[in-house]
């Protein structure tokens, strides 16, 4: 180097943005879906469904399963076509090409996740009081803060914790069916009680129960929002959705049937921890064993809803629909920390402000609106041209049936509200 030469400064290059880590295998993403589907829906709301439908509560779960199943098949094709973190918002953009509608769908999904997590947290407080007589407010604050921290810590850690909790909650549902099996033995004699008459009032109760029971199936759509963290998403996501919805449907039918055959309807509908009460009556032992399992089940659902809502905010930020800062991923945890903190704060406010059944109804209605829109989006995507090879596809009638059933279930609830 001569005296006249000056050392050149290194060329500055923009830092690569930190992306999400693909750490979810097929078993983990299946447990993730099962965890959010099984959560508070069956552990908390089976009594509320019974209050609406009476002995016909199992039929309400069947009605909800059909609606959810058709929507699940719609999501299976869309997540295979577009395996992106934005989920439903991305699907709406591809189906309609309207930025404002995509943003609306995204916010509806986030809102439903917030309200659902708040619902589940309220259910957690009911089971927690079986052990300690602590005011709901204190339980809710500590619970939401702990879940927000775990969700921000890392996706692998969060989903592994959720998978362990899911195994426990599935075991709890199987346990309750086994210990209450003597009640199932009375099914042949009591079968006429489970067959509804051809009367409008009976079917109206079943439909209203189905609207509440639908909340118990919400969760499979959340699986699409972690698509960028799933290994081989085009193959594993549709298969995981199918496994999660199928297993949960079988468990729900078994548990709801056992419930109405085991407990007097009034006691079942008024209990804040119905499965714990069923265990106590069926075994003559303490309800605390089932209540402990219920705690795992309920809190698992809340954790997954917080993860889902944060990932939706991340996806919307990346698409330019929200400020970039919201979607920033922490270099160490590789999670959207600010989005997670925002979600946890909103969940806390909702859980402290609204009663459980109101929260569940708001969640169900919001998700049904999204399902109807996403079904229409798939119809438009299919009309635009054939799918590329290697994509999971469903018959053309599926999104139409999904849209009709979602609108019908919403209609029953609107009519009931206006009465």
N, C-alpha and C positions, 0 to 999 in steps of 0.2 A: 504494500500500500504506500503510495506516495504521499508527501505532506499535504498536497492539494486535495487529496481524496478524502471524502468524509464517509464515515461508516453509515451504511443505510439502515434505517429503522426497519424492523420486521414488518412485513405486510400484515395488517390486521384483518382477520376474517371473522364474520359473525359467528357467534357460538351456535352450535346446533341446538334446536329446541329438544328438550327431553321428552321422549315419547313414553307411552304406556308399555308395560312389560307383559309379553305373552307367556303367562305362567299357569293358565287354567287348562288342565287336561279334560277329557270327556267325563271322567268320574267327578272331578271337582265342579265343573260347570253344571252337571246334573244335580249334585248336592246343593249347589247354589240356588238352582231353580226350585228344588224341593223345599229348601229351607224357607224361601219367601212365600211359596204357595201354602205350605202347611201351617206356618206360624199361628197368628191369632185367629185365623178364620175358623178353624175347627175347635181349638182350645178355648176360645172365648165366645164365639158367636153361635155355636150350635144351639144354645138355649134361646137366643134371640130369634133364630129361624123358627124354632118350635113355637115361640110366642105368636108368630104370624101364621104358621101353617098347621100347628097342632100335630096330630099323629101322621100327617102327610108330609112332615119335614123331609124324609128321605126323597120324596118326589121333587121337592124344591131343590135339593142338591143335584138330582138328575137333570132338571131344567137348566140349572146353572152350569152343569158339566157340558151339556150340549152346546150352549152359547160359548163357553170358554174354549171348548174343543175346536169348534169351527174357526174361531179367531186364532187359536194356536196354529192350525194348519196354514192360515194366511201368513202369520209371522214366520213360519218355517221357510216358506218360499222367499219372502222379502229379506230375511236375514241371510239367506244363502246368496241372494243376488247382491246385496249391499251390506257386507259384514263390517259396519262402521259404528263407532261409539254413539252417534246421535240417535240410533234406533228409529223410533217412529217419526221423529222430525225429518230425518233423512229420507225415509220412505215417502213421506208426504211431499217432499221436494221433488223426488223423482216421479211421483204420480201426478202431481198437479202443476209443478213448476211455479208455484206462487210463494214468494218469500214470506209474506205475512202469515199465510196459512201454516207454513212449516214452523215458524216461530210460535204460533198459537198452539200447535200440536205439542211442540217441545215444552212449552210452559204448562200445558195440561198434564203432561206426563210428570213433570217435576212437581206440580201441585198435588197430583194424586199420590206420588211417593211421599211427600211431606205429610199429607193428611193420613196416609196409611201408616206411616211410622208413628205418628201421634196416636192413632187408634191402638196400635199394638202396644205402645208404651202404657196406655191406660189399662189395657188388659194385663200387662205385667204387674201393675200395682195391685190388681185384684188378687192375683196368685201370691204375691209377696206378703200380703196381709194375712195369709194363712199362717205365716211364721212369726211376723212381727206386726204389731198394731201401730204402724207409722202413717202419718197423713200422706195422702196421695202426692201432694205437691213436692215433698222432700224426696220421695222415691223417684218421681219423674225427673227432677233436676239432676240427681246423681246418675241416673240411668242414661239419659241423653248425652250428658257430658262424657261418660265413659265410652259410649258407642261412637261418638264423634272422634274421640282419640284413636280408637281401634281402627275405624275406617280410614283415618288419615295415615296410620302407621304403615300400611302396605296391603296391596290386594291379595297377595299370597297368604299373608298372615290372617287377614280378615276372612277370606273364603275358607281357609283351613279351619279356623275357629267355627265358622258357620257350618262346615261339613260335619264336624264333631257334634255340634248341637243338633244338626239334622238327624244324625244317627240316633241320638237320644230321643228326639221327639217322635221319630217313626217307631222306635221301640215302645214308647209310651202309648201310642195309638194301638199298636198290636196288643200290648198288655191289657188295655182297657177292654178290648174285644174278647180276649181270653178269659179274664176274670168275670166278665158279664155274660159268658157263653150260656149259662143256664137260662137267661132271659131269651136268648136266641132260640133255645129249645122250644119255647112257647110260640114260635112264629107260625106254625101250621094252624094252631087254634086261634091266633089273634090276627091272622092275615086279613080277614074282612075289615078290621079296624084301619088297615093301611091303604085300603082301596077307596078313593074319594067318590062321592056320589056325583051325578051329573047336575050339579047345582052351581050357579054363578058364584055364590059366596065362598064355597069350598075352593074353587079354582082361583078365585081372586086371592085368597089366603096363600095358596101354593105359589102363585106368581109373585106376591110380595115377599114370601119367604125365599123364593128363587133369587129375587133382587138382592136380598141380604146375603144369601149363600154364595152369590157370584163373587162377593168380596173374598171368600175363602179360596177362590181359584186365581185371583189376581197374583201375578208374580212371574208367570212364564215370559211375559213381555219384557220384564226387567232383564232377562238373560241377554236380550239383543243389545242392551246398552253397555255391556262389557265385551262386545264382539272383538275389540282390538286387543283384548287381553286373553283371548281364547286361542289355543293351538288348533290349527286347521279348522278355522271357523265355518267354512262353507260346508264341511262334512259334520263336524261335531256339534254345532249349534242346533241345526234342525233335529238331529237325533236326540240331543239332550232335552229339547223342548218336548218331544214326543214321550220320552221316558218319564219326565217330571209330571206332565199332565196325566198320563196313564196311571202311574203309581198313586198320585194324590186322589184321583177319582175313585179308585178301588178302596182306599183307606177311608175316604169321606162317607161312602155308601155304607161300609161296615160299621163305622162309628155312629153315624146318625141313626141307623136302624137299631143298633144296640141301645142308644140313648133313649129313644121313645118307648122301647120295650122294658127298660130298667127302672126309670124314674117316673113319678107322677108328673104330668105335663106342667103343672103350676110350679113345682119345685125346680124343674129343669129350666123353665123360662126365666125364673127370677134369680138364679144362681150367677154370681160373678166369676165362679171357677167351676163350671159344670162337670168337667171330666174328673176333677178331684172329688166332687160329690158322688159321682157314679162309682168311683173306686171304693169310696167309703161304704156305700150302701151294698155293693156287690161282695165285698170281702169282710165287712164288719171291722176292718182295721182303720188305721189313721189315714186321713186324706193327705198327709204331708208328703208321702212318696210321690203321688201323682201331681201334687202341687209343685214339687221340685222339678219334675220333668216338664211341667207346664211353663215354669220359669225359663228353662232353656229354650223351649219351643217359641215362646212369645218374643223373647229378647233376640232370638236369631232372626225372626222376621223383620224386626225393627232395624237391625244392623244392615241387612241386605237392602232394605228400602233406602237407607241413608246413602249406601254405596251407589245405588242406581241413580238417585236424584243428582248426586254429585257428578256422576259420569255423563248424565244428560246435559248438565250445565257446561261441562268440559267440551262435549261434542258441539253444542251450540256456539260456544266461544270460538272454537276452531273454525267453524263455518262462517264466522264474522257476524253472527247474529247477536252476540253479547260482547262486552268489553274483553279484550285479550287477557287482561289481568286475571279475570275470573277463571280462565282455563289453564293458567300456568301450572305446570307439573313440577313438583319439588324434585331436585336432582338426587336427593338421598332416598326418599321414600318412593319416588316415581308414582305419586298419587296427586290429584288436584286438591291441595290442602285448603286453599281459600274457598273453593266451591264446597268442600266438605264442611268447613266451619259455618258457612252461610246456611247450608241445609240443616245442620244440627240446631242452629239458633232458631230457625223457623219451626222445626219440629217441636222444640221446647215450648214456644209460644202457643202453638195449636193444641198441644197436649194439655196445657194448663187452662185453656180457654173453653174447650168444647166437650160435651159428653160423648161417650163411646159410640153409641148407635148413630148419632148425627154424623160423626166422623166417618163411620163405615159407609153410610149412605152417600155422603159427598164423594168419597173415594170411588165407589161403584159407579156412580153417575158419570164422573169425569172420565173414567177408564172406558166405559161403554161408548161415550162420545168419540173417544180416540179410536176404539175398535171399529166403529162404523166408518170413520174417515179413512182408516188404513185399509179396510176392506175395499172401499171405493178406489183408493190409490192403486191397489193390486189389479183391480179390474182395468184401470186405465193403462197400467204398465203392460199387462198382457195384450191389450189391444194394440199397443204401440209396436209390438213385434215379438217374435219367438225368443225364448230364453237361450242363452249360450249354453254349450254343452258343459256338463259337470255341475249344473245348478239344480237344486231340488225344486220340483214343481208340483202343483196341485191341480186337480181338474178345474175347469173354468167355472163350474157352478159353486165351488166352495166359497169364494169371496162374496158372492151374491147371498148365499145362505147365512154367512157370517154377519153381513150387514143387516139383513132382515131380523135375525134373532136379537142382535144388539139393540136395534131400534124398538123391537117389541117389548123387551124387558124394560127399557127406558120409559116406554109409553105406559106400562102398568104402574110404574112409580109416579109418573106425572098425574095420571088419573086419580090415584090414591091421595096425592097431595092436594088436588083441587076439590076433593069431596068435602 
